[in-house]
Amino acid sequence: MSKKLCVAGASGLVGSNIVKQALQHGYTVNGTLRERTDPAKAPWLLKLPGAGERLNLFSADMADEPSFEAAVADTDCVFIACLIPVYAGPSGTPAREMDDEQGYAEIIQPTVDGCLSIMRAAHRAGVRNIVICSSTSSTNPVPAVAQKNETEHWSDEVEQCCARKYTSATKTVMEKAAIAYAAENGMRLSIILPTGMFGPVILPGHLEGNPHAWLRRLMNGERGRHDAIPNDSTSMSHLDDVAKLFLAAYENPSASGRYFGVYASWHWQDIYAELEQIIDGMPMPTPLSEPKVAPTGFDFTRRDSLGIEMRDIPTMLRETVAWLASDPLTARSS
């Protein structure tokens, strides 16, 4: 494999798994971090199979457009996986406590500007393939629909801001800006839309986020994510499958547009019931006392067109619990 790929946000939860998959596929990878020698991140990426020969790390910050020039040079595709959710501004003010002016200035605009800065650097370098990691939070129309798809169903960023959901609105605004830029500049753009991601992680710091953090608590006999089972559902996927979707969107020359990056959505009552069968003696949340709502429905026609077989939810739960129990990152650190 002679082509070189760039992964912006190589140390992130999704970005690191894209790096792993790309190396497994035989690609050379330019990965960006804010600091390429970060001792908490770089060594873990450099331990991936194939990294010694085909992984190059670069320091880059999406607030500094020129910092991406070296990383995107001579690459065939740029994967933008550094647009992580922002829940508070520079002052520490939570997004939910902001007004529209502050929410746009401190939560929404930095991510939109950062995405476009990477796309501009890629365009100047002659890159014509872009794949962005976004979120299903941009696919929640009001009123809700029984089954949503990626082409017709968008969140309303005005409604999201009125509800002070600036973190969610960021994804909606960013995607629309990226789509417009790609169309204006002849770039092939794919956007993957994941949510809750299970399975092995690459860096120890990823264990501190959900769902790995609350699964580990359950495995230790402690409270998980909820005191009482919420009457709600959540969308789920396996990290390996999500990373494969990113590679498939790039490798298929006819792929473009938005693609769900989830297997399905399950009600929390069903998730806890499944986990109770996997984790011996697991403390269960207070049971649901009302009829459960229907899980979010998806049309997966576009996702399935990428040809990736997704793990089902019982499988991803069992694999994640077994992986956590094996304490694999401790073994890799030696």
N, C-alpha and C positions, 0 to 999 in steps of 0.2 A: 504494500500500500504506500503510494508516494505522496498522497495529498496531506497537507498540513491544516489543522483546525485550530481555532482560537476559542478558548472557554473563558469568558469574562466572569469572574466570581468562582474561580476554580476551587476555593476552599469552602464554599457554601455547601449546604446539604444536597441540593440538586446538582450544582456545578461539579462537585467532587465525584459524584456518581457518573456524570457525563464523561469526565476525564477517564474514569475507570473503564467505561464501556468503549470509549474511543481508542484507548490503548489496546484493549482486547481485540478490537477490530483491525488493529495494525496501523492506525493513524499516528502521525507525529502531532503532538499537542503543544500549543503555546497557552499556558494557563496564567491568568492574572490574579494577584492578591494585592491588597493595599501595600504590603511589604513582603517581597518575595522570599525573604529569609526569616520570616516570622517563626520562631522556634516552636510555637504551639500548633502551627499549621503545615509549614513546608515539609518537615521530615515525614509526616504521614502521607502526603501526596507522593513524595519521592520513593516511598516503599511499595507503591503499587506495582504490580507486574508490568514490565515494559517501560517503567518510568525512567530507569537509568539510561536507556538508549534514546527514548522518544518523548520525554516530557521536559519542556523548557518553562521555567517560571519567570514572570515579569512583575515588577511593581507598577501598579496603575490604580488610579482613583477616578471614578466616573464623574467627579466634579472637576477633573483636570483633563480636558479632551486630548491635548497632545501626549499625555502619558500613555495612551493606548497605541500610539503610532508604531512602536517597535513590535508590540504583541500581535497586531493584525497584519503586519507586512507579510506578503507571500503566502497568505492563508486562503483557503477556498470557502470557508464558512466561519462566521462568528456566532457562537452561542452566548446569548446574554442571560446570565443566571445570577446576576449580582443585584437585582432589583428586589431586595428583601422587604417585607412589610415594615413600615415605620409607625410606631405607636405613640411616640412622643417627640416633641421638638427639641432643638438644641438646648433650650433652657430647662428641659425636663417636664414641661407642661404636657400632660396627656392629650392626645389628639381629641378625645371625646369632650374635653373642656375648652376647645378652641372655637372661635367664630370662623366664618368663611374666609376672611382675609388672612388670618393666621394659619388656618388649615391649608389653604392653597400655598401660601408662602413657605411653610415649614414642613408640610407633609407631602403634598401632591407635587408641587413644581420641581423640587430637587430630584425626584425619581424620574419624572418626565424629561427634564433637561439631561439627566445622566444617561438615560436610554438613547436619546437623540445624539448626544455627544459621541457615544460609542458607534452608533450607526454612521455618523458623519466621518469619523476616523476610518471606519471600514470602507466607506464609499470612496474616500480619497485614495485608499490603498488598492482600489479596484475589486474589492470583495463584493459579490453580487448575491450571496446566500446568507440570510440571517435567520436564526431561530431564537425566539424569546421565551423565557419562562415567566408566565403570568399566574393567574389564579382563577378558579371558578367564581370568585367574588365579582367578576365582571359579567357574569351570565345570569343574573337574578332579576328578571323583569318584574315590574309591578303593574297589574297583579300577577301573582305567580302562575305558572302554567304546569299542567300535569306532567309534561315531558318536554324538556328544553333541549335545544340544539345550538350549535356554535354559530351558525350563520344568521339566524333570525333573532336570537335572544340576547339582549344586552341589559346590563344594569343601567339605571338612569343616574348619572353622576350628580345631577342637580338634586334628585331625591336623596341620594346617599349623603350629600353634603348637608342638606336640611336636617337629616337625622344625625349629623355630626359623625358620620362613618367615613372620615377622610382617608383612613388607611385603605378601605375597600374602594373608595372612589379613585384612589391613585391608579389602580390597575385599569379601570375603565378609561380614564383620561389618557394614560400612557399608551394603551393599545391603539386607541384611535389616532394618536399622534404618530405612532410608529407605522401604522398602516398607511397614513397619508404620506409620510416621508418616503416609504418604500415605493409607493406608486409613482411619486414625483421623480424618483431617481432610478427607476428600472431595477429595483432589487427584489429578489424572491424572498418573501417573508412568511415564516410559519410561526405560530404562537401556540405553545402547549399550556394547557390549563389544568394543573393538578390541585389537590387539596391536602388531606391528611395522608402522609407518606410513611409506610412501615418498611421493615426489612433492615439489613445491615447498613451501618453508617461508616464513613471513612475516618473522620476525626473524632477524638474523644469529646470535644465540645458539643458535638451534635447530640450526644446523649442527654444533654441538659434540656433539650426542647421536647415538645410533644410530638408524637405519642410515646417516645422512648422513656421519657421521665416518669410518666404516670404508670406505664407498664412495669417499670422497675420497682416502683412503690408497691404495686399489687403483688409482685413476685416476692417482695420482702414482708408481706403481711400487713402493709400499711394502706391508708386510704388512697384510692386511685385518682381519677379526674373529678369525680362527682360524689357528693354526699348522698344525693338521691338521683335515681335515673331520670334524666330529662326527657320530656315528651318531644323528642326531636330526632333527626337523623344526621349522619355525617358521611361525607364521601371519602373513599379510601382507595389507596393504590400501593403497590410495592415499588420501592425506589429503583430496583433494577429494571422493572418494566417501564417506569417513567423515563429513565435514561435511554432505554431502547427506543422509545417513541421519539425522542429528540434526534437520535441518529437516523431513524427511519425517515423523519420529515426532511432531513438534509439529503439523504441518499436517494430518495424518490424525486426525480426532477420535476414531476408534475404536482408535487405537494406544495400547498401554500394555504394561508389563512389559518383559522383557529381550529384547534383539536382538543377535545377533552382528554385530560391526563389522569382519569380515574377509572377504576374497575366498575364500581357501582356505589350506591349509597345505602347504608343500613341504619335501621333504628337503633338507638343506644341500648334498648332493652335486649335486642338480639345480639348486639356486640358483647354485652356483659354475660349473657347466657352462654355464648360461645367460649368466652374467656374462662368461665367457671369450669368448663370441661377440660381446659388446658392447664390451668394453674391450680394445683392442689391447695385446698384451704384458703382460697382467695376471699378476702372480705368483700361482700357484695354491697353495693349502695342500696338505699331504701327503695323497695320496688315501686313501680309505676302504679298509680291508683286510678287511672282513667284510661279510656280507649286510646291506643297509640295512634299517632298521626301517620299518614303514608310517607315513606321515604321520598326524597327527591328523585324524580324520574329523568332519565337521560335518553336521548337518541344517539347511539354510538356508531352510526353509519360512517361518519368521517373518521373517527378514531380507528375503527376496524379496517378502513381502507389502507392504513399504514402497515398492516400485516403483522402486528405484534400481538402475540397471545398473552393476555393478562392473567396473573394469578387470581384465583377467587379469594374471597375474604377469609374463610376458614383457613385456607392454606397460608395466606400472608400473616395471619395472627399466629399460627403455630410456628412458622419459620422465624418470626421475629422473637417470640418468647424463647425458642430453642437457641437462637443466636445470642440473645442477652444472657442466657444461663451459661453459655460456654465461655463468657468473659474474654472474647477474642481480641479486644484491643490491648489488654494486658499482655497477651502472648505476642502481639505484633510489636509492642514497645521494647521488647528485649532483643 
